Amino acid sequence: QVQLVESGGGLVQTGGSLRLSCAASGRTFSSYAMGWFRQAPGKEREFVAAISWNGANTYYADSVKGRFTISRDNAKNTVYLQMNSLKPEDTAVYYCAANRGVAYVPARHYDYWGQGTQVTVSS
């Protein structure tokens, strides 16, 4: 029901910022919880941030809290991840995901996934 296309990844220096975007198609986008996950080389995919269907509730991994902000614009069918004060340990492939349930659930519960976008933070 939902197709996701990510953009905004790239190479940035330590302390820099990036804004990831995830454009979704589907008439019922506004009813889906959305999340961002990331996977670094040799590591498991980990939760980064999530947002409820109406944007009322947001959740963040401790490692990014205070630096990253998730938001959504249902009128534009888009979810964003604003990443500030980036660190080398943030380097990973970032994935946008959507599900029909609550936002704060393990990755395996998400129904739809984007292709991923590479974020590299140089030291």
SVG drawing of the C-alpha trace seen along z (x, -y; Angstrom):
<svg xmlns="http://www.w3.org/2000/svg" viewBox="-6 -21 45 30">
<polyline fill="none" stroke="black" stroke-width="0.4" points="0.0,0.0 3.0,-2.3 6.0,-2.9 9.0,-4.7 11.8,-6.6 14.6,-8.1 16.9,-10.9 19.3,-13.3 22.2,-11.0 25.8,-11.9 29.2,-12.7 29.5,-15.3 32.2,-16.3 31.9,-15.7 29.6,-18.3 27.8,-18.8 24.1,-18.3 22.0,-16.4 18.3,-16.2 17.0,-12.9 13.6,-12.8 11.4,-9.9 8.7,-10.4 5.8,-8.0 3.0,-7.1 -0.3,-5.7 -3.6,-7.2 -3.5,-6.1 0.0,-7.5 -1.4,-9.6 -2.6,-6.5 0.9,-4.9 3.5,-5.1 6.9,-5.9 10.4,-5.1 14.0,-5.5 16.5,-2.7 20.2,-2.4 22.7,0.3 26.5,-0.2 28.9,2.3 29.2,5.5 26.4,4.4 22.7,5.2 20.0,2.8 19.1,0.5 16.3,-1.8 17.0,-5.5 13.7,-7.3 9.9,-6.9 6.8,-9.0 3.2,-8.1 0.6,-8.5 -0.5,-11.9 2.9,-13.1 1.8,-13.4 4.4,-10.9 8.1,-10.7 10.7,-8.2 14.5,-8.3 17.4,-6.0 19.5,-7.2 22.5,-7.6 20.7,-10.3 18.5,-12.0 19.0,-15.7 20.8,-15.6 18.2,-14.1 14.6,-15.2 12.0,-13.2 9.0,-14.9 6.3,-14.3 4.2,-16.3 1.2,-14.2 0.0,-16.8 3.2,-16.1 3.4,-12.4 6.9,-12.9 8.8,-12.0 12.1,-13.7 15.1,-13.0 17.0,-16.1 20.5,-15.1 22.7,-17.7 26.0,-17.4 26.9,-14.3 29.5,-12.0 31.6,-9.3 29.6,-6.7 26.5,-7.9 27.9,-6.5 25.4,-3.9 22.8,-3.2 19.6,-4.8 16.3,-3.2 12.8,-4.7 10.0,-2.4 6.3,-2.4 3.9,-0.3 0.2,-0.1 0.6,0.3 2.3,-1.8 5.6,-3.5 7.8,-2.2 8.2,1.5 11.0,3.6 12.1,3.4 10.5,6.8 7.1,5.3 7.4,2.7 5.5,3.4 7.3,1.3 10.9,0.2 12.8,-2.2 15.9,-1.3 18.2,-3.0 20.5,-6.0 24.1,-6.1 25.3,-8.6 29.0,-9.0 30.5,-11.2 34.2,-11.8 36.4,-12.5"/>
</svg>
